[in-house]
């Protein structure tokens, strides 16, 4: 009798628990974490430790380029660089700084070690866009940052395209993976300095006017560091006649 009582007790506990979507630890089974807003999803489905590690950055950054300031509670304000020389894209939305658990998850997903992270990362990217001032409904087309065909063949998938799928489903806007192509197989940006990144990416992208002319394009990527890639891609879209370019990335 004690054995069966234990089984029923365990089953009862399972009804009120679920597994964290990142670490697999048990979390209470409830619709959403107390105080979580829709833009915080899927943080409500994570354990307390993972939710804290993946919390969005809500202040202390430049809304123009995403440069991170020292005080996370400060109101977003343009940095001196964006005040003197605005970026070619109109707005930037990002989830959090490129560090800690978020960085680990992006790298694991990007290089195929943990593809199961795709679901959470897609929802974090969508949440970043939902929190943005202009909102997601202003985009006409979602354009993932493309890989050169040689890099795509080596990696097997474009992480930017995979992440953009969640945004497309949520905001009801199409993805056009052919609107922007990478015409030069550049060196990995992560191995270069800021000036080298800008030089490396010059002329790397070409946009199709038939696909973007007169349209608002939403560029999607996993990480933005110096912004050289986003600048070059945005300028290529504008040169092809895009009405405006907005940017959404997971990490800055």
C-alpha atoms as an extended CHARMM CRD file, in Angstrom:
* protein
*
       252  EXT
         1         1  UNK       CA              0.0000000000        0.0000000000        0.0000000000  PROA      1               0.0000000000
         2         2  UNK       CA              2.8170000000        2.3850000000        0.8330000000  PROA      2               0.0000000000
         3         3  UNK       CA              4.3510000000        1.6720000000       -2.5880000000  PROA      3               0.0000000000
         4         4  UNK       CA              1.1590000000        2.6380000000       -4.4440000000  PROA      4               0.0000000000
         5         5  UNK       CA              0.6730000000        5.6790000000       -2.2180000000  PROA      5               0.0000000000
         6         6  UNK       CA              4.1550000000        6.8130000000       -3.2270000000  PROA      6               0.0000000000
         7         7  UNK       CA              3.3420000000        6.3710000000       -6.9080000000  PROA      7               0.0000000000
         8         8  UNK       CA              0.1810000000        8.4550000000       -6.5840000000  PROA      8               0.0000000000
         9         9  UNK       CA              2.0530000000       11.1430000000       -4.6710000000  PROA      9               0.0000000000
        10        10  UNK       CA              4.7430000000       11.2970000000       -7.3430000000  PROA      10              0.0000000000
        11        11  UNK       CA              2.1130000000       11.5170000000      -10.0790000000  PROA      11              0.0000000000
        12        12  UNK       CA              0.4320000000       14.3520000000       -8.1930000000  PROA      12              0.0000000000
        13        13  UNK       CA              3.6880000000       16.2520000000       -7.9700000000  PROA      13              0.0000000000
        14        14  UNK       CA              4.3010000000       15.8180000000      -11.7120000000  PROA      14              0.0000000000
        15        15  UNK       CA              0.9460000000       17.4110000000      -12.4740000000  PROA      15              0.0000000000
        16        16  UNK       CA              2.1970000000       20.6460000000      -10.9490000000  PROA      16              0.0000000000
        17        17  UNK       CA              5.7450000000       20.6130000000      -12.2890000000  PROA      17              0.0000000000
        18        18  UNK       CA              7.4510000000       20.9370000000      -15.6450000000  PROA      18              0.0000000000
        19        19  UNK       CA             11.0070000000       20.8440000000      -16.9130000000  PROA      19              0.0000000000
        20        20  UNK       CA             12.9780000000       24.0330000000      -17.5150000000  PROA      20              0.0000000000
        21        21  UNK       CA             13.3960000000       24.4370000000      -21.2600000000  PROA      21              0.0000000000
        22        22  UNK       CA             17.0750000000       25.3210000000      -20.8610000000  PROA      22              0.0000000000
        23        23  UNK       CA             18.6030000000       23.2600000000      -18.0520000000  PROA      23              0.0000000000
        24        24  UNK       CA             15.9250000000       20.5710000000      -17.6360000000  PROA      24              0.0000000000
        25        25  UNK       CA             15.3880000000       21.2780000000      -13.9320000000  PROA      25              0.0000000000
        26        26  UNK       CA             11.9240000000       21.0740000000      -12.3990000000  PROA      26              0.0000000000
        27        27  UNK       CA              9.8270000000       24.2340000000      -12.2520000000  PROA      27              0.0000000000
        28        28  UNK       CA              6.2290000000       24.7330000000      -11.0280000000  PROA      28              0.0000000000
        29        29  UNK       CA              3.5900000000       23.9300000000      -13.6230000000  PROA      29              0.0000000000
        30        30  UNK       CA              1.6700000000       27.1640000000      -13.9870000000  PROA      30              0.0000000000
        31        31  UNK       CA              0.5760000000       29.2990000000      -16.9650000000  PROA      31              0.0000000000
        32        32  UNK       CA              3.3060000000       31.8920000000      -16.4520000000  PROA      32              0.0000000000
        33        33  UNK       CA              5.6950000000       33.1680000000      -13.8250000000  PROA      33              0.0000000000
        34        34  UNK       CA              4.1970000000       35.7870000000      -11.5210000000  PROA      34              0.0000000000
        35        35  UNK       CA              4.8030000000       39.2700000000      -12.8990000000  PROA      35              0.0000000000
        36        36  UNK       CA              5.8820000000       38.0370000000      -16.3360000000  PROA      36              0.0000000000
        37        37  UNK       CA              4.5340000000       39.9700000000      -19.3030000000  PROA      37              0.0000000000
        38        38  UNK       CA              3.8670000000       38.4630000000      -22.7540000000  PROA      38              0.0000000000
        39        39  UNK       CA              7.1830000000       39.8920000000      -23.9910000000  PROA      39              0.0000000000
        40        40  UNK       CA              8.9890000000       37.9190000000      -21.2480000000  PROA      40              0.0000000000
        41        41  UNK       CA              7.8500000000       34.5920000000      -22.7000000000  PROA      41              0.0000000000
        42        42  UNK       CA              9.4210000000       31.9980000000      -22.5030000000  PROA      42              0.0000000000
        43        43  UNK       CA             11.0550000000       33.1390000000      -19.2530000000  PROA      43              0.0000000000
        44        44  UNK       CA              7.8910000000       31.9930000000      -17.4880000000  PROA      44              0.0000000000
        45        45  UNK       CA              8.6940000000       28.4320000000      -18.5850000000  PROA      45              0.0000000000
        46        46  UNK       CA             12.2200000000       28.4370000000      -17.1780000000  PROA      46              0.0000000000
        47        47  UNK       CA             13.5700000000       27.7330000000      -13.7240000000  PROA      47              0.0000000000
        48        48  UNK       CA             14.3350000000       30.7580000000      -11.5610000000  PROA      48              0.0000000000
        49        49  UNK       CA             18.0960000000       30.5730000000      -12.2130000000  PROA      49              0.0000000000
        50        50  UNK       CA             17.7870000000       30.3750000000      -16.0140000000  PROA      50              0.0000000000
        51        51  UNK       CA             15.0750000000       33.0560000000      -16.0910000000  PROA      51              0.0000000000
        52        52  UNK       CA             17.3180000000       35.4090000000      -14.1300000000  PROA      52              0.0000000000
        53        53  UNK       CA             20.3220000000       34.6500000000      -16.3570000000  PROA      53              0.0000000000
        54        54  UNK       CA             18.2410000000       35.2900000000      -19.4960000000  PROA      54              0.0000000000
        55        55  UNK       CA             16.3830000000       38.3800000000      -18.2810000000  PROA      55              0.0000000000
        56        56  UNK       CA             16.0350000000       41.1000000000      -20.9320000000  PROA      56              0.0000000000
        57        57  UNK       CA             18.0170000000       44.3180000000      -20.7700000000  PROA      57              0.0000000000
        58        58  UNK       CA             15.4260000000       47.0550000000      -20.2080000000  PROA      58              0.0000000000
        59        59  UNK       CA             17.6170000000       50.1080000000      -19.6780000000  PROA      59              0.0000000000
        60        60  UNK       CA             21.1240000000       51.4770000000      -19.7940000000  PROA      60              0.0000000000
        61        61  UNK       CA             21.6950000000       51.1680000000      -23.5280000000  PROA      61              0.0000000000
        62        62  UNK       CA             21.7070000000       53.2520000000      -26.6940000000  PROA      62              0.0000000000
        63        63  UNK       CA             18.4840000000       52.7530000000      -28.6920000000  PROA      63              0.0000000000
        64        64  UNK       CA             20.3620000000       53.6450000000      -31.8500000000  PROA      64              0.0000000000
        65        65  UNK       CA             23.1160000000       51.0310000000      -31.8140000000  PROA      65              0.0000000000
        66        66  UNK       CA             22.5160000000       49.0580000000      -28.6090000000  PROA      66              0.0000000000
        67        67  UNK       CA             25.7710000000       50.0930000000      -26.9460000000  PROA      67              0.0000000000
        68        68  UNK       CA             25.5790000000       48.9590000000      -23.3160000000  PROA      68              0.0000000000
        69        69  UNK       CA             25.9700000000       51.5270000000      -20.5370000000  PROA      69              0.0000000000
        70        70  UNK       CA             27.0980000000       50.9700000000      -16.9440000000  PROA      70              0.0000000000
        71        71  UNK       CA             23.6630000000       51.3970000000      -15.2890000000  PROA      71              0.0000000000
        72        72  UNK       CA             21.0620000000       48.8000000000      -16.3580000000  PROA      72              0.0000000000
        73        73  UNK       CA             18.3010000000       50.9170000000      -14.7820000000  PROA      73              0.0000000000
        74        74  UNK       CA             19.0630000000       54.1240000000      -16.6860000000  PROA      74              0.0000000000
        75        75  UNK       CA             16.6840000000       55.3300000000      -19.3810000000  PROA      75              0.0000000000
        76        76  UNK       CA             17.8210000000       54.3650000000      -22.8970000000  PROA      76              0.0000000000
        77        77  UNK       CA             19.6870000000       57.3030000000      -24.4580000000  PROA      77              0.0000000000
        78        78  UNK       CA             21.5740000000       57.8620000000      -27.6820000000  PROA      78              0.0000000000
        79        79  UNK       CA             25.3180000000       57.4560000000      -27.3880000000  PROA      79              0.0000000000
        80        80  UNK       CA             27.6440000000       60.2270000000      -28.7280000000  PROA      80              0.0000000000
        81        81  UNK       CA             28.4770000000       58.1210000000      -31.7790000000  PROA      81              0.0000000000
        82        82  UNK       CA             24.8250000000       57.7650000000      -32.8360000000  PROA      82              0.0000000000
        83        83  UNK       CA             24.1460000000       61.4370000000      -32.1490000000  PROA      83              0.0000000000
        84        84  UNK       CA             26.9600000000       62.4850000000      -34.4790000000  PROA      84              0.0000000000
        85        85  UNK       CA             26.6060000000       59.7350000000      -37.1020000000  PROA      85              0.0000000000
        86        86  UNK       CA             23.2970000000       57.8430000000      -37.1800000000  PROA      86              0.0000000000
        87        87  UNK       CA             23.3420000000       54.2360000000      -38.3400000000  PROA      87              0.0000000000
        88        88  UNK       CA             21.7770000000       53.3400000000      -41.7100000000  PROA      88              0.0000000000
        89        89  UNK       CA             19.0850000000       51.2980000000      -39.9400000000  PROA      89              0.0000000000
        90        90  UNK       CA             16.2510000000       53.1800000000      -38.2470000000  PROA      90              0.0000000000
        91        91  UNK       CA             15.7220000000       51.1380000000      -35.0640000000  PROA      91              0.0000000000
        92        92  UNK       CA             17.4140000000       48.3400000000      -33.1660000000  PROA      92              0.0000000000
        93        93  UNK       CA             15.8270000000       45.8130000000      -30.8250000000  PROA      93              0.0000000000
        94        94  UNK       CA             17.8820000000       43.3070000000      -28.8450000000  PROA      94              0.0000000000
        95        95  UNK       CA             17.2540000000       40.9730000000      -25.9450000000  PROA      95              0.0000000000
        96        96  UNK       CA             20.3240000000       41.2390000000      -23.7300000000  PROA      96              0.0000000000
        97        97  UNK       CA             24.1200000000       41.6120000000      -23.7120000000  PROA      97              0.0000000000
        98        98  UNK       CA             26.1750000000       38.8880000000      -25.3410000000  PROA      98              0.0000000000
        99        99  UNK       CA             27.4190000000       37.1900000000      -22.2100000000  PROA      99              0.0000000000
       100       100  UNK       CA             26.7790000000       34.3790000000      -19.7620000000  PROA      100             0.0000000000
       101       101  UNK       CA             24.0320000000       31.8570000000      -20.4430000000  PROA      101             0.0000000000
       102       102  UNK       CA             22.6820000000       33.7070000000      -23.4880000000  PROA      102             0.0000000000
       103       103  UNK       CA             26.1080000000       33.6190000000      -25.1370000000  PROA      103             0.0000000000
       104       104  UNK       CA             26.5280000000       29.9270000000      -24.3360000000  PROA      104             0.0000000000
       105       105  UNK       CA             23.1210000000       29.0830000000      -25.7960000000  PROA      105             0.0000000000
       106       106  UNK       CA             23.7400000000       31.0740000000      -28.9910000000  PROA      106             0.0000000000
       107       107  UNK       CA             27.0990000000       29.4090000000      -29.5840000000  PROA      107             0.0000000000
       108       108  UNK       CA             25.7400000000       25.9340000000      -28.8440000000  PROA      108             0.0000000000
       109       109  UNK       CA             22.8410000000       26.4680000000      -31.2410000000  PROA      109             0.0000000000
       110       110  UNK       CA             24.9270000000       28.2220000000      -33.9050000000  PROA      110             0.0000000000
       111       111  UNK       CA             27.4630000000       25.4250000000      -34.1780000000  PROA      111             0.0000000000
       112       112  UNK       CA             24.9480000000       22.5900000000      -34.0010000000  PROA      112             0.0000000000
       113       113  UNK       CA             25.7630000000       21.3110000000      -30.5230000000  PROA      113             0.0000000000
       114       114  UNK       CA             22.3200000000       21.9740000000      -29.0250000000  PROA      114             0.0000000000
       115       115  UNK       CA             19.7060000000       22.5890000000      -31.7330000000  PROA      115             0.0000000000
       116       116  UNK       CA             16.9900000000       22.2550000000      -29.0840000000  PROA      116             0.0000000000
       117       117  UNK       CA             17.8530000000       25.7960000000      -27.9470000000  PROA      117             0.0000000000
       118       118  UNK       CA             16.2060000000       27.1170000000      -31.1200000000  PROA      118             0.0000000000
       119       119  UNK       CA             12.7340000000       27.3460000000      -29.5670000000  PROA      119             0.0000000000
       120       120  UNK       CA             13.7390000000       29.4570000000      -26.5820000000  PROA      120             0.0000000000
       121       121  UNK       CA             16.0570000000       31.6660000000      -28.6510000000  PROA      121             0.0000000000
       122       122  UNK       CA             13.3190000000       32.3170000000      -31.2120000000  PROA      122             0.0000000000
       123       123  UNK       CA             10.9460000000       33.4160000000      -28.4720000000  PROA      123             0.0000000000
       124       124  UNK       CA             13.5650000000       35.6520000000      -26.8540000000  PROA      124             0.0000000000
       125       125  UNK       CA             14.1550000000       37.2970000000      -30.2340000000  PROA      125             0.0000000000
       126       126  UNK       CA             10.4200000000       37.8290000000      -30.7080000000  PROA      126             0.0000000000
       127       127  UNK       CA             10.1570000000       39.2650000000      -27.2030000000  PROA      127             0.0000000000
       128       128  UNK       CA             12.9100000000       41.7690000000      -27.9710000000  PROA      128             0.0000000000
       129       129  UNK       CA             10.9690000000       42.9630000000      -30.9910000000  PROA      129             0.0000000000
       130       130  UNK       CA              7.7110000000       43.1770000000      -29.0440000000  PROA      130             0.0000000000
       131       131  UNK       CA              9.3620000000       45.4490000000      -26.4790000000  PROA      131             0.0000000000
       132       132  UNK       CA             10.6860000000       47.7870000000      -29.1900000000  PROA      132             0.0000000000
       133       133  UNK       CA              9.1390000000       51.2320000000      -29.4030000000  PROA      133             0.0000000000
       134       134  UNK       CA              7.7720000000       50.9300000000      -32.9390000000  PROA      134             0.0000000000
       135       135  UNK       CA              6.4050000000       47.4480000000      -32.4560000000  PROA      135             0.0000000000
       136       136  UNK       CA              6.6560000000       44.5460000000      -34.8910000000  PROA      136             0.0000000000
       137       137  UNK       CA              3.7150000000       45.3480000000      -37.1680000000  PROA      137             0.0000000000
       138       138  UNK       CA              5.6170000000       48.0050000000      -39.1460000000  PROA      138             0.0000000000
       139       139  UNK       CA              7.8040000000       45.5080000000      -41.0630000000  PROA      139             0.0000000000
       140       140  UNK       CA              6.7910000000       44.3780000000      -44.5510000000  PROA      140             0.0000000000
       141       141  UNK       CA              9.3820000000       41.6400000000      -44.8840000000  PROA      141             0.0000000000
       142       142  UNK       CA             11.8480000000       39.8600000000      -42.5860000000  PROA      142             0.0000000000
       143       143  UNK       CA             15.3510000000       39.5200000000      -44.0020000000  PROA      143             0.0000000000
       144       144  UNK       CA             17.7860000000       37.1880000000      -42.2270000000  PROA      144             0.0000000000
       145       145  UNK       CA             21.4790000000       38.0420000000      -42.4760000000  PROA      145             0.0000000000
       146       146  UNK       CA             22.6870000000       35.6250000000      -45.1650000000  PROA      146             0.0000000000
       147       147  UNK       CA             25.6700000000       33.3090000000      -45.1210000000  PROA      147             0.0000000000
       148       148  UNK       CA             27.9220000000       32.9220000000      -48.1360000000  PROA      148             0.0000000000
       149       149  UNK       CA             27.0820000000       29.6420000000      -49.9470000000  PROA      149             0.0000000000
       150       150  UNK       CA             30.4590000000       28.1910000000      -48.9590000000  PROA      150             0.0000000000
       151       151  UNK       CA             29.8450000000       28.9660000000      -45.2680000000  PROA      151             0.0000000000
       152       152  UNK       CA             26.2790000000       27.6650000000      -45.4910000000  PROA      152             0.0000000000
       153       153  UNK       CA             27.4930000000       24.3840000000      -46.9690000000  PROA      153             0.0000000000
       154       154  UNK       CA             30.0440000000       24.0220000000      -44.1640000000  PROA      154             0.0000000000
       155       155  UNK       CA             27.6090000000       24.8380000000      -41.3310000000  PROA      155             0.0000000000
       156       156  UNK       CA             24.5490000000       23.1760000000      -42.8220000000  PROA      156             0.0000000000
       157       157  UNK       CA             22.0410000000       25.8690000000      -41.8220000000  PROA      157             0.0000000000
       158       158  UNK       CA             21.7380000000       29.6240000000      -41.4250000000  PROA      158             0.0000000000
       159       159  UNK       CA             21.1310000000       30.3760000000      -37.7480000000  PROA      159             0.0000000000
       160       160  UNK       CA             19.7000000000       33.8140000000      -38.5910000000  PROA      160             0.0000000000
       161       161  UNK       CA             17.0810000000       32.2720000000      -40.8610000000  PROA      161             0.0000000000
       162       162  UNK       CA             16.1310000000       29.6830000000      -38.2420000000  PROA      162             0.0000000000
       163       163  UNK       CA             15.7470000000       32.3540000000      -35.5520000000  PROA      163             0.0000000000
       164       164  UNK       CA             13.7050000000       34.5770000000      -37.8690000000  PROA      164             0.0000000000
       165       165  UNK       CA             11.0810000000       31.8460000000      -38.3160000000  PROA      165             0.0000000000
       166       166  UNK       CA              9.7150000000       32.4980000000      -34.8380000000  PROA      166             0.0000000000
       167       167  UNK       CA              9.4230000000       36.2350000000      -35.5020000000  PROA      167             0.0000000000
       168       168  UNK       CA              7.6230000000       35.5530000000      -38.7730000000  PROA      168             0.0000000000
       169       169  UNK       CA              5.0550000000       33.2890000000      -37.1240000000  PROA      169             0.0000000000
       170       170  UNK       CA              4.4130000000       35.7540000000      -34.3110000000  PROA      170             0.0000000000
       171       171  UNK       CA              4.0560000000       38.9910000000      -36.2680000000  PROA      171             0.0000000000
       172       172  UNK       CA              2.5920000000       37.4820000000      -39.4340000000  PROA      172             0.0000000000
       173       173  UNK       CA              5.1950000000       38.8690000000      -41.8230000000  PROA      173             0.0000000000
       174       174  UNK       CA              6.9700000000       36.7940000000      -44.4880000000  PROA      174             0.0000000000
       175       175  UNK       CA             10.6440000000       35.8790000000      -44.5150000000  PROA      175             0.0000000000
       176       176  UNK       CA             12.5000000000       36.5160000000      -47.7640000000  PROA      176             0.0000000000
       177       177  UNK       CA             15.8460000000       34.7280000000      -47.6170000000  PROA      177             0.0000000000
       178       178  UNK       CA             16.6280000000       35.8170000000      -51.1760000000  PROA      178             0.0000000000
       179       179  UNK       CA             16.1290000000       39.5440000000      -50.6710000000  PROA      179             0.0000000000
       180       180  UNK       CA             19.7230000000       39.8860000000      -49.4890000000  PROA      180             0.0000000000
       181       181  UNK       CA             22.6620000000       37.7200000000      -50.5380000000  PROA      181             0.0000000000
       182       182  UNK       CA             26.2830000000       37.6020000000      -49.4360000000  PROA      182             0.0000000000
       183       183  UNK       CA             28.4250000000       37.8890000000      -52.5410000000  PROA      183             0.0000000000
       184       184  UNK       CA             31.8190000000       37.6540000000      -50.8380000000  PROA      184             0.0000000000
       185       185  UNK       CA             33.0200000000       34.8930000000      -48.5320000000  PROA      185             0.0000000000
       186       186  UNK       CA             34.3950000000       37.1570000000      -45.8170000000  PROA      186             0.0000000000
       187       187  UNK       CA             36.6260000000       36.1980000000      -42.9300000000  PROA      187             0.0000000000
       188       188  UNK       CA             34.7500000000       35.4700000000      -39.6590000000  PROA      188             0.0000000000
       189       189  UNK       CA             34.0260000000       38.8390000000      -38.0390000000  PROA      189             0.0000000000
       190       190  UNK       CA             34.7120000000       37.4500000000      -34.5610000000  PROA      190             0.0000000000
       191       191  UNK       CA             38.4190000000       37.1580000000      -35.4070000000  PROA      191             0.0000000000
       192       192  UNK       CA             38.8260000000       40.8270000000      -36.3970000000  PROA      192             0.0000000000
       193       193  UNK       CA             39.1580000000       44.2290000000      -34.7550000000  PROA      193             0.0000000000
       194       194  UNK       CA             36.5100000000       46.9270000000      -35.2040000000  PROA      194             0.0000000000
       195       195  UNK       CA             38.2490000000       48.6120000000      -38.1480000000  PROA      195             0.0000000000
       196       196  UNK       CA             39.0800000000       45.2600000000      -39.7380000000  PROA      196             0.0000000000
       197       197  UNK       CA             35.4180000000       44.2150000000      -39.4570000000  PROA      197             0.0000000000
       198       198  UNK       CA             34.2640000000       47.2960000000      -41.3520000000  PROA      198             0.0000000000
       199       199  UNK       CA             36.8480000000       46.7230000000      -44.0800000000  PROA      199             0.0000000000
       200       200  UNK       CA             36.1290000000       42.9900000000      -44.2200000000  PROA      200             0.0000000000
       201       201  UNK       CA             32.3960000000       43.4150000000      -44.7610000000  PROA      201             0.0000000000
       202       202  UNK       CA             32.5710000000       46.2070000000      -47.3710000000  PROA      202             0.0000000000
       203       203  UNK       CA             30.7350000000       45.1440000000      -50.5290000000  PROA      203             0.0000000000
       204       204  UNK       CA             29.8160000000       41.7590000000      -49.0500000000  PROA      204             0.0000000000
       205       205  UNK       CA             26.0380000000       42.1240000000      -49.5230000000  PROA      205             0.0000000000
       206       206  UNK       CA             23.7730000000       42.6710000000      -52.4890000000  PROA      206             0.0000000000
       207       207  UNK       CA             20.0120000000       43.2570000000      -52.2310000000  PROA      207             0.0000000000
       208       208  UNK       CA             17.3600000000       42.5870000000      -54.8690000000  PROA      208             0.0000000000
       209       209  UNK       CA             15.3690000000       45.7630000000      -55.6900000000  PROA      209             0.0000000000
       210       210  UNK       CA             12.4360000000       43.6750000000      -56.9270000000  PROA      210             0.0000000000
       211       211  UNK       CA             12.0780000000       42.1870000000      -53.4420000000  PROA      211             0.0000000000
       212       212  UNK       CA             12.7000000000       45.2110000000      -51.2070000000  PROA      212             0.0000000000
       213       213  UNK       CA             11.9760000000       48.4110000000      -53.1280000000  PROA      213             0.0000000000
       214       214  UNK       CA              9.4890000000       50.5720000000      -51.2170000000  PROA      214             0.0000000000
       215       215  UNK       CA              9.2400000000       48.0630000000      -48.3680000000  PROA      215             0.0000000000
       216       216  UNK       CA             10.1980000000       48.1950000000      -44.7000000000  PROA      216             0.0000000000
       217       217  UNK       CA             12.7550000000       45.4530000000      -44.0990000000  PROA      217             0.0000000000
       218       218  UNK       CA             13.4120000000       43.8700000000      -40.7180000000  PROA      218             0.0000000000
       219       219  UNK       CA             16.9630000000       42.5100000000      -40.5610000000  PROA      219             0.0000000000
       220       220  UNK       CA             17.3200000000       39.5750000000      -38.1660000000  PROA      220             0.0000000000
       221       221  UNK       CA             20.5160000000       38.0820000000      -36.7420000000  PROA      221             0.0000000000
       222       222  UNK       CA             21.8060000000       36.3540000000      -33.6320000000  PROA      222             0.0000000000
       223       223  UNK       CA             24.5150000000       38.7720000000      -32.4300000000  PROA      223             0.0000000000
       224       224  UNK       CA             25.5430000000       42.3550000000      -33.1520000000  PROA      224             0.0000000000
       225       225  UNK       CA             28.9690000000       43.3910000000      -31.9050000000  PROA      225             0.0000000000
       226       226  UNK       CA             30.4950000000       46.4570000000      -33.6130000000  PROA      226             0.0000000000
       227       227  UNK       CA             27.5120000000       46.6870000000      -35.9610000000  PROA      227             0.0000000000
       228       228  UNK       CA             29.6640000000       46.5600000000      -39.1050000000  PROA      228             0.0000000000
       229       229  UNK       CA             27.6520000000       43.6770000000      -40.5660000000  PROA      229             0.0000000000
       230       230  UNK       CA             24.3040000000       45.3340000000      -39.8470000000  PROA      230             0.0000000000
       231       231  UNK       CA             25.5190000000       48.6410000000      -41.2680000000  PROA      231             0.0000000000
       232       232  UNK       CA             26.6460000000       47.0000000000      -44.5080000000  PROA      232             0.0000000000
       233       233  UNK       CA             23.5180000000       44.8720000000      -44.8580000000  PROA      233             0.0000000000
       234       234  UNK       CA             21.2090000000       47.8050000000      -44.0920000000  PROA      234             0.0000000000
       235       235  UNK       CA             22.9890000000       50.0190000000      -46.6070000000  PROA      235             0.0000000000
       236       236  UNK       CA             22.6720000000       47.3460000000      -49.2890000000  PROA      236             0.0000000000
       237       237  UNK       CA             18.9100000000       47.1670000000      -48.6470000000  PROA      237             0.0000000000
       238       238  UNK       CA             18.5690000000       50.9600000000      -48.7470000000  PROA      238             0.0000000000
       239       239  UNK       CA             20.6270000000       51.1380000000      -51.9530000000  PROA      239             0.0000000000
       240       240  UNK       CA             18.1360000000       48.6570000000      -53.4550000000  PROA      240             0.0000000000
       241       241  UNK       CA             15.2420000000       50.9830000000      -52.5910000000  PROA      241             0.0000000000
       242       242  UNK       CA             14.0530000000       49.7570000000      -49.1770000000  PROA      242             0.0000000000
       243       243  UNK       CA             11.8690000000       52.3980000000      -47.5210000000  PROA      243             0.0000000000
       244       244  UNK       CA             13.4000000000       51.7240000000      -44.1060000000  PROA      244             0.0000000000
       245       245  UNK       CA             15.4790000000       49.0910000000      -42.3580000000  PROA      245             0.0000000000
       246       246  UNK       CA             14.9360000000       47.9760000000      -38.7470000000  PROA      246             0.0000000000
       247       247  UNK       CA             17.1210000000       45.4880000000      -36.9190000000  PROA      247             0.0000000000
       248       248  UNK       CA             16.3990000000       42.8060000000      -34.3320000000  PROA      248             0.0000000000
       249       249  UNK       CA             19.1110000000       40.6440000000      -32.7380000000  PROA      249             0.0000000000
       250       250  UNK       CA             19.3070000000       38.3710000000      -29.7340000000  PROA      250             0.0000000000
       251       251  UNK       CA             22.4360000000       39.8230000000      -28.2070000000  PROA      251             0.0000000000
       252       252  UNK       CA             24.4470000000       42.9970000000      -28.2960000000  PROA      252             0.0000000000
